[in-house]
Amino acid sequence: MTKLRVGVIGAGAFAECCHVPGLQSHPDAEVAVLCGRDWERTMAAAKRVGVSDVSIDYEAVCARADLDAITIATPNVVHARQALAAFAGGKHVFCEKPLGMNTDEATDMFRVAKESRKIHQTAFTYRYLYGVQELKRRLGNGDIGEPHYVVVHYDSWDGLRPGAPIGFREQLDSAGAGMLYDVGSHLFDLVRFVVGPIEAVSGNTVLIPRAGIDVRTGEPARVETDDIASAAFTCAGGIQGQMFASRATPNAGDKAYIEVVGREGALKASLSRGSVDVLKISRPLKPAWEVVPLPEQASDGRPHCLFRMMHSFVDACLRGSLDAEVDASFQDGLAVQQVMDAVRQSSTESTTISLDTNLHFTPFRGMA
């Protein structure tokens, strides 16, 4: 069988830990070329991951007749132009999230993808966690009754660590937004994946003013994108929910999770690249969280959902269609982009309700 020949655009950390090795681990795929922006850095990355061909011209890579597919692991600002070049070259396309810098870009990307009749997939990694998939299955089977609330949560101190570098995610011109796009895209996609479309949303973002060293230039620069993003939303069927994504707050033991609450119980799945893959259940008469059995691979301690995701793209290209039960298309990427842009608009246009501070009451002074 002829192997699927793939060009990987992007020679950064995620291409090196996910895209390239994930594709290489599939028996029916090979990474034919690695494309980056800087020749020396791309050459060094290619040597580390065992790719013999290197390029710094993504348009030339997309036009190559000896390639079947392109994966895109680059800053958000170039996703659209690279994906469109890949479709123009007749390639299947796998693109990192968020799909674009805004809804208009994502709309164009989905339109061209649909017209191309090629595979188009958005990199929503958490869909490939065993716990998330089992949560969805149990929810569909009615294990916790009719769902009425969903929480998606992620927080860490990463953005405030001393000496934390400034990369493309901290700059508006290259990322478009911060935690809202970087992690919020994953979280909103999970909501859609598990409980259905999001029909209404309001939200807010927080930027903590600070400076650091830009890893691209070595010069001082200021953080420009949001450190905290939060939202309240309503899904189809009236299910309510909340999203919280932060790089500037501590966690209470669970760094990231999705929790769905129903009339007869709640299901809570951990979120990671696979190193932590756990599902728990709680019920009104037995509220203590109990661990739900998952396949043995869930507890291997490795980022297994990265390779599962990349394998899914190869399989889709060879099969000629995405797995509708799991894989996310560019249409899913567009739907998430619309939700995130609605949060940005809500944050910008929100009104503040003033409270009457002249009311006469006796303030709390402490215990007598």
LOBA-186330 format. One line per 10 residues: their letters; for each residue y, x, z of C-alpha. Coordinates in nm, 4 decimals. Each point is the difference from the previous one (the first is absolute). Example, Ala and Ser with C-alpha at 12.3 -4.5 7.8 and 13.67 -1.06 7.14 Angstrom:
# residues 2
AS	-0.4500:1.2300:0.7800; 0.3440:0.1370:-0.0660
This chain:
# residues 368
MTKLRVGVIG	0.0000:0.0000:0.0000; 0.3457:0.1322:-0.0916; 0.2157:0.0552:0.3049; 0.3361:-0.1684:0.0518; 0.2621:0.2691:-0.0607; 0.3016:-0.0387:0.2252; 0.3401:0.1635:0.0163; 0.1580:0.0099:0.3454; 0.3809:-0.0068:0.0032; 0.1324:0.1415:0.3251
AGAFAECCHV	-0.1047:0.3245:0.1651; 0.1031:-0.0739:0.3562; -0.1975:-0.0479:0.3197; -0.1376:-0.3453:-0.0781; -0.1183:0.0964:-0.3469; -0.1768:0.2939:0.1620; -0.1670:-0.1928:0.2821; -0.0664:-0.3310:-0.1778; 0.0455:-0.0349:-0.3764; -0.1625:0.3209:-0.1224
PGLQSHPDAE	-0.2925:0.0321:0.2438; -0.0582:-0.3750:-0.0045; -0.0337:0.0000:-0.3777; -0.2039:0.3211:-0.0013; -0.2493:-0.1476:0.2460; -0.0875:-0.2795:-0.2437; -0.2989:0.1075:-0.2145; 0.1461:-0.1624:-0.3115; 0.3549:0.1379:0.0159; 0.1776:0.3311:-0.0399
VAVLCGRDWE	0.3587:0.1112:0.0555; 0.0933:0.1620:-0.3302; 0.3580:0.0974:0.0831; 0.2375:0.0175:0.2973; 0.3670:-0.0626:-0.0778; 0.2864:0.0918:0.2332; 0.3711:0.0846:-0.0088; -0.0168:0.3683:0.0917; -0.2282:0.2302:-0.1977; -0.0901:0.2446:0.2772
RTMAAAKRVG	-0.0605:-0.2681:0.2628; -0.2061:-0.2067:-0.2421; -0.2053:0.3042:-0.0978; -0.0648:0.0774:0.3663; -0.1007:-0.3597:0.0742; -0.2265:-0.0113:-0.3057; -0.1749:0.3180:0.1129; -0.0594:-0.1441:0.3479; -0.1584:-0.3204:-0.1358; -0.1851:0.1540:-0.2908
VSDVSIDYEA	0.1908:-0.1411:-0.2987; 0.0219:0.2427:-0.2903; 0.2753:-0.1599:-0.2096; 0.3602:-0.0250:0.1200; 0.3157:-0.1602:-0.1395; 0.3577:-0.0701:0.1058; 0.0622:-0.2507:-0.2817; -0.1260:-0.3455:0.0984; 0.0935:-0.1517:-0.3354; -0.2202:0.2515:-0.1809
VCARADLDAI	-0.2831:-0.0696:0.2436; 0.0294:-0.3769:-0.0519; -0.0116:0.0476:-0.3776; -0.3182:0.2123:0.0016; -0.2799:-0.1544:-0.2044; -0.2702:0.1644:0.2107; 0.0927:-0.1922:0.3167; -0.1157:-0.3490:0.0966; 0.2057:-0.0637:0.3105; 0.3006:0.1131:0.2030
TIATPNVVHA	0.0546:-0.0093:0.3755; 0.3529:0.0261:0.1394; 0.0661:0.1684:0.3361; 0.3712:0.0750:-0.0244; 0.3259:-0.1099:0.1705; 0.0791:-0.3690:-0.0398; 0.2948:0.0572:-0.2326; -0.2205:0.1215:-0.2881; -0.2890:-0.2464:0.0311; 0.1378:-0.2367:-0.2625
RQALAAFAGG	0.0794:0.2526:-0.2725; -0.3327:0.1794:0.0479; -0.2051:-0.3198:-0.0007; 0.1758:-0.1262:-0.3129; -0.0643:0.3329:-0.1736; -0.3674:-0.0226:0.0953; -0.0370:-0.3518:-0.1382; 0.1816:0.1063:-0.3162; -0.2642:0.2724:-0.0328; -0.2790:-0.2560:0.0258
KHVFCEKPLG	-0.1139:0.1016:0.3488; -0.1359:-0.1887:0.2985; 0.2451:0.0471:0.2904; -0.0351:0.0365:0.3762; 0.3373:0.0159:0.1787; 0.0969:0.0736:0.3575; 0.1903:-0.2561:0.2009; 0.2667:-0.1280:0.0012; -0.0404:-0.0835:-0.3653; 0.3689:0.0550:-0.0786
MNTDEATDMF	0.3429:0.0450:0.1503; 0.0746:-0.3726:-0.0165; -0.1283:-0.3307:-0.1317; 0.1525:0.0477:-0.3457; -0.1892:0.3267:-0.0508; -0.3243:-0.1465:0.1306; 0.0411:-0.3021:-0.2275; 0.0324:0.2232:-0.3057; -0.3002:0.2045:0.1101; -0.2204:-0.3055:0.0399
RVAKESRKIH	0.1141:-0.1481:-0.3309; -0.0818:0.3184:-0.1921; -0.3266:0.0432:0.1902; -0.1091:-0.3521:-0.0887; 0.0944:0.0460:-0.3650; -0.1899:0.3291:-0.0172; -0.3320:-0.1681:0.0873; -0.0833:0.3149:0.1967; -0.1087:0.0277:0.3630; 0.2996:0.0033:0.2351
QTAFTYRYLY	-0.0512:0.0577:0.3713; 0.2369:0.0437:0.2960; -0.1023:0.2382:0.2791; -0.0285:-0.2296:0.3010; -0.2325:0.2208:0.2032; -0.0632:-0.2237:0.3016; -0.1908:-0.2513:-0.2151; -0.2880:0.2491:-0.0047; -0.0524:0.0132:0.3761; -0.3326:-0.1469:0.1090
GVQELKRRLG	0.1672:-0.1755:0.2930; 0.2622:-0.1673:-0.2175; -0.2613:-0.1206:-0.2463; -0.2176:-0.1375:0.2807; 0.3047:-0.1682:0.1560; 0.0695:-0.1764:-0.3274; -0.3645:-0.1056:-0.0361; -0.0171:-0.1403:0.3538; 0.3311:-0.1790:-0.0423; -0.1315:-0.1627:-0.3157
NGDIGEPHYV	-0.3158:-0.1048:0.1840; 0.2063:-0.1735:0.2691; -0.1026:0.2338:0.2835; 0.3332:-0.0466:0.1819; 0.0816:-0.3474:-0.1250; 0.3154:-0.0905:-0.1851; 0.2419:0.2996:0.0047; 0.3561:-0.0614:0.1146; 0.1504:0.3452:0.0636; -0.0304:0.3519:-0.1421
VVHYDSWDGL	0.1476:0.3280:0.1251; 0.0139:0.3262:-0.1973; 0.1226:0.2981:0.1979; 0.0556:0.3737:-0.0376; 0.1978:0.2358:0.2211; 0.0256:0.3710:0.0748; 0.2458:0.2698:0.1087; -0.0401:0.1917:-0.3282; 0.3575:-0.0435:-0.1174; 0.1501:0.1321:0.3244
RPGAPIGFRE	-0.2203:0.3028:0.0549; 0.2118:0.3138:0.0522; 0.0363:0.1760:-0.3323; -0.1367:-0.2936:-0.1996; 0.0746:0.0867:-0.3656; 0.1883:-0.2221:-0.2418; -0.2020:-0.0823:-0.3091; 0.0329:-0.2548:-0.2766; -0.0834:-0.2889:0.2358; 0.3148:0.0724:0.2029
QLDSAGAGML	0.2335:-0.0132:-0.3034; 0.1191:-0.3205:-0.1647; 0.0183:0.1428:-0.3518; -0.3668:0.0989:-0.0038; -0.1626:-0.2618:0.2264; 0.2194:-0.3110:-0.0134; -0.0816:-0.0768:0.3642; -0.1783:0.1600:0.2928; -0.2635:-0.1595:0.2212; 0.0515:-0.3354:-0.1701
YDVGSHLFDL	-0.1329:0.1421:-0.3268; -0.2280:0.2751:0.1291; -0.2034:-0.1959:0.2571; 0.1414:-0.3509:-0.0383; -0.1478:-0.0150:-0.3491; -0.3483:0.0538:0.1470; 0.0545:-0.2523:0.2767; 0.1376:-0.2776:-0.2183; -0.2820:0.0548:-0.2482; -0.2554:-0.0389:0.2801
VRFVVGPIEA	0.1538:-0.3315:0.0996; -0.0325:-0.1242:-0.3577; -0.3514:0.1456:-0.0299; -0.1281:-0.1609:0.3194; 0.1848:-0.3315:0.0445; 0.1776:-0.0688:-0.3295; 0.3445:0.0070:-0.1650; 0.3174:0.0502:0.2035; 0.2366:-0.2883:-0.0709; 0.3031:0.0803:0.2147
VSGNTVLIPR	0.1240:0.3071:0.1864; 0.2922:0.1240:0.2037; 0.0378:0.3474:0.1400; 0.2006:0.2943:0.1173; 0.0051:0.3785:-0.0363; 0.1252:0.2757:0.2301; 0.1158:0.3504:-0.0921; 0.0424:0.2558:0.2782; 0.2757:0.2412:-0.1166; -0.1188:0.3620:-0.0029
AGIDVRTGEP	-0.0276:0.3094:-0.2173; -0.2713:0.2482:-0.0868; -0.1085:0.2442:-0.2678; -0.0760:-0.1346:-0.3458; -0.3425:0.1376:-0.0958; 0.0978:-0.0097:-0.3675; 0.3174:0.2086:0.0270; -0.0220:0.1747:0.3363; 0.3493:-0.1299:0.0733; 0.1189:-0.2245:0.2856
ARVETDDIAS	-0.0134:-0.3696:-0.0865; 0.0327:-0.3338:0.1740; -0.2677:-0.2660:0.0286; 0.1049:-0.2922:-0.2193; -0.2909:-0.2460:0.0168; -0.1097:-0.2448:0.2674; -0.2005:0.1253:0.2972; -0.1000:-0.3469:0.1201; -0.0673:-0.3137:-0.2022; -0.0929:-0.3352:0.1472
AAFTCAGGIQ	-0.0466:-0.3464:-0.1430; -0.1072:-0.3546:0.0747; -0.1724:-0.1883:-0.2779; -0.1812:-0.3176:-0.0985; -0.3148:0.0003:-0.2113; -0.1632:-0.2704:-0.2072; -0.1322:-0.2774:0.2191; 0.2721:0.0540:0.2590; -0.1553:0.3088:0.1602; 0.2728:0.1902:0.1843
GQMFASRATP	0.0157:0.3739:0.0489; 0.1880:0.3152:0.0863; 0.0148:0.3527:-0.1428; 0.1151:0.3134:0.1801; 0.0044:0.3494:-0.1511; 0.1606:0.2960:0.1763; 0.0152:0.3792:-0.0003; 0.2209:0.0029:0.3100; -0.1910:-0.1809:0.2780; -0.3064:0.0721:0.2158
NAGDKAYIEV	-0.3181:-0.1993:-0.0346; -0.1974:-0.1666:0.2760; -0.3333:0.1492:-0.1003; -0.0404:-0.1777:-0.3332; 0.2180:0.1816:-0.2520; -0.0641:-0.2465:-0.2811; -0.1871:-0.3278:-0.0305; -0.0203:-0.3471:-0.1488; -0.0731:-0.2872:0.2347; -0.0760:-0.3548:-0.1127
VGREGALKAS	0.0020:-0.2762:0.2616; -0.1775:-0.3321:-0.0433; -0.0798:-0.3067:0.2067; -0.3321:0.1442:0.1151; 0.0754:0.3703:0.0287; 0.1684:0.3074:-0.1434; -0.1115:0.2907:-0.2177; 0.1687:0.3412:0.0152; -0.0667:0.2833:-0.2457; 0.1307:0.3554:0.0403
LSRGSVDVLK	0.1936:0.1525:-0.2892; -0.0344:0.3610:-0.1105; -0.1265:0.1986:-0.2972; -0.3453:-0.0533:0.1447; -0.0125:0.2428:0.2912; 0.0394:-0.3024:0.2296; -0.1760:-0.3070:-0.1399; -0.0706:-0.2592:0.2699; -0.0097:-0.3800:0.0148; 0.0245:-0.1966:0.3241
ISRPLKPAWE	-0.0225:-0.3674:0.0912; 0.1436:-0.2013:0.2903; -0.0556:-0.3652:0.0947; 0.1872:-0.2383:0.2332; -0.2906:-0.0186:0.2459; -0.0832:0.3697:-0.0390; 0.3352:0.1728:-0.0538; -0.1092:0.3623:0.0433; -0.0192:0.1672:-0.3421; -0.3563:0.0608:-0.1198
VVPLPEQASD	-0.0889:0.2454:-0.2778; -0.1498:-0.1587:-0.3099; -0.2863:0.1924:-0.1679; 0.0965:0.1698:-0.3277; -0.1931:0.2153:-0.2487; -0.0892:0.3453:0.1298; 0.2480:0.1605:-0.2425; 0.2895:-0.1638:0.1874; -0.0457:0.2385:0.2928; -0.0399:0.3246:-0.1951
GRPHCLFRMM	0.3436:0.1175:0.1203; 0.1104:0.0872:-0.3535; 0.2736:-0.1561:-0.2188; -0.2697:-0.1834:-0.1941; 0.2151:-0.2790:-0.1392; 0.1962:0.2523:-0.2121; -0.3103:0.0894:-0.2008; -0.1182:-0.3626:-0.0049; 0.3333:-0.0942:-0.1556; -0.0126:0.2714:-0.2657
HSFVDACLRG	-0.3613:-0.0873:-0.0819; 0.1056:-0.3617:-0.0440; 0.2463:0.1056:-0.2708; -0.2615:0.2013:-0.1873; -0.2477:-0.2873:0.0239; 0.2627:-0.2451:-0.1253; 0.0807:0.2186:-0.3012; -0.3681:0.0386:-0.0884; -0.0716:-0.3695:0.0576; 0.3135:-0.1227:-0.1756
SLDAEVDASF	0.1327:-0.2077:0.2904; 0.1140:0.0297:0.3604; -0.2141:-0.1285:0.2837; 0.1915:-0.3215:0.0688; -0.1405:-0.0139:0.3543; 0.1617:0.3283:0.1068; 0.2119:0.1854:-0.2556; 0.3774:-0.0483:-0.0279; 0.1568:-0.0303:-0.3447; 0.3590:0.0634:-0.1025
QDGLAVQQVM	0.0510:-0.3728:0.0535; -0.0829:0.0521:0.3683; 0.2382:0.2961:0.0049; 0.2742:-0.2202:-0.1446; -0.0643:-0.2759:0.2548; 0.0365:0.2490:0.2866; 0.3159:0.1438:-0.1589; 0.1533:-0.3482:-0.0029; -0.0732:-0.0455:0.3709; 0.1467:0.3394:0.0911
DAVRQSSTES	0.3137:-0.0609:-0.2046; 0.0403:-0.3343:0.1752; -0.0102:0.1868:0.3331; 0.2681:0.2401:-0.1249; 0.2184:-0.2901:-0.1086; -0.0545:-0.1796:0.3304; 0.0912:0.3130:0.1935; 0.3189:0.0493:-0.2000; 0.1182:-0.3605:0.0055; -0.1070:-0.0964:0.3502
TTISLDTNLH	0.2486:-0.1690:0.2282; 0.0466:0.0732:0.3673; 0.0186:-0.2931:0.2420; 0.2642:0.0578:0.2670; -0.0797:-0.1015:0.3559; 0.2502:-0.1206:0.2589; 0.0355:0.2870:0.2464; 0.2533:-0.1885:0.2159; -0.2535:-0.2340:0.1567; 0.0199:0.0009:0.3818
FTPFRGMA	-0.3274:0.0881:0.1694; -0.1269:0.2253:0.2734; -0.1501:0.3164:-0.1498; -0.3364:0.1268:0.1179; 0.0529:0.2747:0.2588; -0.3617:0.0864:0.0793; -0.2397:-0.1086:0.2712; 0.1523:-0.0740:0.3360
